[in-house]
Amino acid sequence: MKILLTGANGFIGRHLLRRLQTEDIEILALVRPQSDNSYLEGLGIELIPYSGELKDLEPLIQHRPSGIVHLASLFKSNHQPDDVDPLIDSNIRLGAHLLEASAQAGVQWFLSAGTHWQNFQGEPYNPVNLYAATKQAFDDLARYYAESGLLRYATLKLGDTYGPEDTRRKIYTLWTEIAESGAALDMSPGHQFIDIVHVDDVTLAFRTLIQKLSENDPELEPFDSFYLTSGEEITLKELAARFEAENKVKLNINWGGRPYRPREVMKPGHHGKQLHLPEESRSK
């Protein structure tokens, strides 16, 4: 099997790359030339530079990968006017180029990462923010290619994730910092429910869908949508208490020090088919 991976430099991308490299799978990585790609250069995988033009993806016709795993995206929880073009370029333009190049190269399947923020309050489609709207826009483009029989498409909608080597400014990173420094952190009142999934379960989910797509699993629709859950939803306050207990620390959190965001997600809005992982393989 040969796979083109985007977002290989990201948190989930690095962990997925390691999982795939333990198997007999050839990996191509799409990279932006201006990015720091030193981590990937030492792994013996071929890098395909993408500068924003469809012609940059002509190597796909030469390599003819079996499938695409598209993780690259730009996240903005609350966008500013200057963020509009970068969001479109990263979350729509790049994806559209990949879909067209895949069709031209005869790629069999396409797997992308979505977000449960596409489904505010659990609705079939209600974007929490512009980021979520761009992710949905890409899904809508992909539906054309799937329904036209040009490739099989699936998306895995993710919520909060965590795990080792996470450099993102996510909740566990912030809590670790204030646990070490003793600094205060203003947070919302903390009554929103969190469904946080370990990165090993995320990569196992992607590997499971890769297998289903590559084998043309008859249970899959030409265009299919899945979500992954830890199986537990707890409030942000409860999660902080668990973090304190497991790490034997005290967090200096000022609950209610900042208001909830506009359109704050108070409960994860899952929509699509739940992807079930073997219980014995899940991270604890």
N, C-alpha and C positions, 0 to 999 in steps of 0.2 A: 504494500500500500504506500502511496505517496500523497502527502498532505501539504497544502499551503496554509501556514498559520500567520494570522495578523495579530498584533498586540503581544508578540512573544516577549517583549521587554517589560510587560506589565506584571502585576502581582499574580493574577490567575494564569497569565500566559507562561510565566517562568515555571510555575508548578506543573502546568499541563505539559509543557515541553519535556520536563524531566520524566513524567509518566510515560509519554509516548516514546521517548528514547530508550526505554527499557524493553521495548518491543521491536519487532522487525518492521519498522515504519520509517520511511524516508521523509525528512522534514525540510520544507522550504519556508523561509521566513520573509515576509514582506516588511520592509523597514523604510523609514524616512531618512534620507541622507544626513539631515541636520541633527538627528537623534544620536545619543551615545549608544552605539551598538557594540561596544567592546565586550560586553558579556556574551553576546551571541557569536562574535567572531572566534571565540575560543572553543566552540562546541562542534566544529566540523560540519556545520550545516550551511547550505547555500543561501545567501541573502539576495533578495530581489529588491533593488531600490525603487521607491515610489515617490515622485516629486509632485504629484497632483494631476498627471495627465493619463488618459486612457492608454496611450501608446506605451507607457511605462510597463504595462502588464502584458505586452506581447510575448515575453518569455513563458507565459502560461501555455501558449500554443506549442512551444518546443518541449516543455517539461510534462505537459498533460497530466497534472495531478488527479488522483481519484476524487478528491474532495477539498473543500475549503473550510477552515475553522476560523471564523471572523470574530475576534475579540476586541480589536482596536476600536476605541471610541473616545470622545471628549465628554467629560462630565462637568456640569455646572448646576449646582442646586438652585441658585437664583442668578439668572443671567443678567448681564449688562448689555447695552446696545453694541458694544465692541465685540461681544461674544457671539453675535448672531452668525456672522460669516464663518468663523472657526467651527461652530457647531454644525453648520450645514456641510462644510468641507469634510469634516471628520466623520460625521454620522450618516450623511446622505450621499455626498459626492463620491467618496471613496467606495462605499458599498455599491453604488450604482455601477461604478467602473468595474468592480470585482464581478458583479453579476453578469455584465455584458461580456467581459473577457472570459468568464467561465463558460458561457454559452458558446462563444466562438471556439474555445479550446476543447469542447466536449466533456467538461467536468461533470461528473455524475451527480454529485450532491453538494449541498451548501449548509453549514451549521453556524448559526450566529448566537451571540449573547444578547438577550433583551433585558428588560427590567420590569419588576412588578409595579413600578411607578407609571407604567402605561395604563394601569387599571386602578386608578384612584377609587377607593371605597368598593373595590371588587367589581366595578362595572366592566363590560366587555371592552370598552375603550373610553378612557377619560384621563388625559395626561396630567400628571402632577405639575409638570413644568415644561419648559421648552425642550430641555434635554430629552424627556420622555416622548415628547411629540416628534422629535427627529428620529428616535428609535422606531416609533410606529410608522413614520413615513418610509423608512427603509423596509420595514416588513411589507408595506403596501407595494413597494416596487418589486420585492422578491416574489410576492404572490403572482404577479404577471408571468415571471419566468417559470415558476412552478406549475401554474395552471396551464401554461402553454406547452408543457412537457419538455422544457429545455433543461431542467434539472430538478432534483428532489430537494426540498428545503425544510429545515426545522429550526426553531429558535428555542433557546432555554432561557426563561425569564428568571433573573436572580434578584435577591434582595440584599440584605447585609451579609457580608462574608468576613472571615478572619483567619489568621494562621501565622506561621512563622515567616520572618523576612518581609513583613508588610511595612512598606515605607509610606503608605498613603496616610493622610491625616484623618484616620478613622478613629472610632470611639476607643478601641483598646489601646491604640497608640497614644492618644491624648491622656487616657487614664494612667498608663504606664509612666508617662512623663511627669504628671503631677504627683504620682505616688512616690517618685524618686526625689522630686524637688520640693514637695510640700506646697507648691503654688496653688492658689484658688482657681477654680474653673466655674464660670457662669454657665448654667445649663437651663433648659426649659423645665417646667414643673415635673417632667419625667413620667407622665402617665401613658405615653404612647407605647404600644406593644411592639416588641422586636422579635423577629424570627431570624436568628443569625446562624449561618451555616459554615462549617469548617472548610477550608480550601481543598482539603483532600477529598471531601465528599463532592465538591464542585467539579474537580477534575475527573473523579470517577463517573459523575453524571455525564460529562462531555464524552468520556471514553465509551460509555454505554450507548449514547446516541450515535457516535461515530460507527460503532459496530452495527447498530440497527440500520443506519443509512447505507453503509457499505454492502450489507447483505440484502438490501432492498426488502426489509421486513414488511410483510403484507399488512401488519397492523398500523403502519405509518400511512398517513395521508400524503399526497404530493406536497401540500403545504401544511405543516403541523407545528403546534405550539405546546411547550411543556413548561412546568415550573418545578422548582426544587424547594423543599421545606425541611427544616431540622426536626419537625414534628412537635415543636414546642414554641409557644408564644408567651413571653414574659414582658413585663413593663421595663422601661429603661431604668427606673429606680431599683427594681428587683435584680436586674442584670448587674448594676453597680454593686449591690450588696453581695452578689455571688462572686464578683471579681475580687472584692475585698476579702471575702472568706477564703477563697482558693489561693490568693497570693499573700495573705496575712499582712495586708496593708490597710491604711485608712485614707480614703479619698476626700480631699477638701473641695467638695462640690457645693456650689450655691444654687440649690434647686429653685427654679423660678427666677433666676438672675437674668434671664433673657426670655422673651415671649416665644411661643410656638411660631414656627415659620408660617407664612401664608400657605394654605393648603397642606398643612402638616399631615403626614400620614400617621394616623392614630392606630391603624390596624393594617397589616400587610394585605394588599389586594390581589390575591392569587386568582389567575384566570388561565384556562387551558387545561391540559392533562397533567396530573401529578406524575412525576417520574419517580418510581419507587426503586431504591437501592437495596441490595441484600443487607439485612440488619447486621449480620456478622461482619460486614465490610465497612460499616460506617464508623467515622471517627467519634470518639467519646469525649 
